[in-house]
Amino acid sequence: MKLAFSSNAYMHFSIEDTIRKIAELGYQGIEILADVPHAWPAFLLDERKRSIREHLERYGLMISNVNAFMMNAVGDPRQPYWHPGWTDPDPHYRAIRREHTLRALRLAHELGAPHITTEPGGLLTPQQSWDEGARIFYDEIMPCVELAEKLEVSLLIEPEPELMIERFDQYLEFVGPIQSPRLGLNFDIGHAYCVGEDPQHWVAKMAPHTRHYHLEDIAATRVHRHLIPGQGAIDFAATLDQIARTRYDGWLTVELYPYIESPDDAARQARTYLLDVASRLGMSLE
C-alpha cells in the first residue's frame, strides 16, 4: 500500500508548491483538488496542466486521486463544497455538479490519475424522500459513468455524513442497479466512524467496491471534524490490519483539510503515526 496526502490542506499554496511540499515530507502520492486554488477544471489552461505534470515528475510524486467532491469555486453561501449537489431541486443548478464531474474525469485522464471522487448525492431537502433523491442522482450521474467507462477512469462515490448516501448499505442500494466496472467506492474511514460504522468492521464487506481510502481521525464524540491520525478515537491498527487482509495494494490518502494554517505539521505528524502503526503490524506502507 502507498501513502498519499490530499492537496486540500494546502489552500494557501499553489499546486506546484503543494506538490513540492508533500514530496519533501516523504509522501509517495498526492490527491489533487479539482477546485480552487489548485485545479478547477473549468478554467485550467493547458500550460497549467503541463506545469502540474512537470512538477509531479520533478518531485517523483504520483496522483492517488482527483478530488472532485469539493466545489469552493462556486461559492455557495450555505456550505462551501456540498453545493451544488447532485440532488439539488433546481435542475440547472445541479447540472453544474454534473458538468464539473465530467470535466474532472477528463482532467484525471489527461493527468494519468486512476480515479476521481465525488459527492454521494446531495443534501436532501425536507420535501425530498431518499428514493426521489436516488432517482435524481441516478439520472445525473449516468452520463458521468458512461464517460468514465470511455476514458477508463474510475468514478468513486464517497459517503458523507448528512448527505444522501452516508452509510454503506445506502451505497450498496444505490449502486446495485448500475453494474459498471468504473463506478466504485471511496472508503473514508472517518466518515464511516461518524455514522456509527467503525471502519474495521466494514473493510472486508466493502472491499469488492473499494478503490481508494481516505484516512483521518475523528473524536470519540463522532462529530464530523477531521483530526490528525492518532489524535482521535479510530482504531487505526485494527483498520489497517483489516485493509491489509483484503490484499488492497492501492492508495491510502490522508485528508486533513481543516489544517490549512499548518499543513506541513499535520502531514508530518500523520505520516509518522501511520508508518509507526504499520511497522508494529508488520505491514509494508510506502
Buried (B, 14 or more C-beta within 10 A) or exposed (E): BBBBBBBBBBBEBBBBEBBBBBBEBBBBBBBBBBBBBBBBBEEBEEEBBEBBBEBBEEBEBBBBBBBBBBBBBBEBEEEBBBBBBBBBBEEEBBEBBBBBBBBBBBBBBBBEBBBBBBBBBBBBEEEBEBEBBBEBBBEBBBEBBBBBBEBEBBBBBBBBBEBBBBBBEBBBBBBEEEEBEBBBBBBBBBBBBBBEBBBBEBBEBBBEBBBBBBBBBBBEEBEBEBBBBBBBEBBBBBBBBBBBEBEBEBBBBBBBBBBBEEBBEBBBBBBBBBBEBBEEBEBEBE
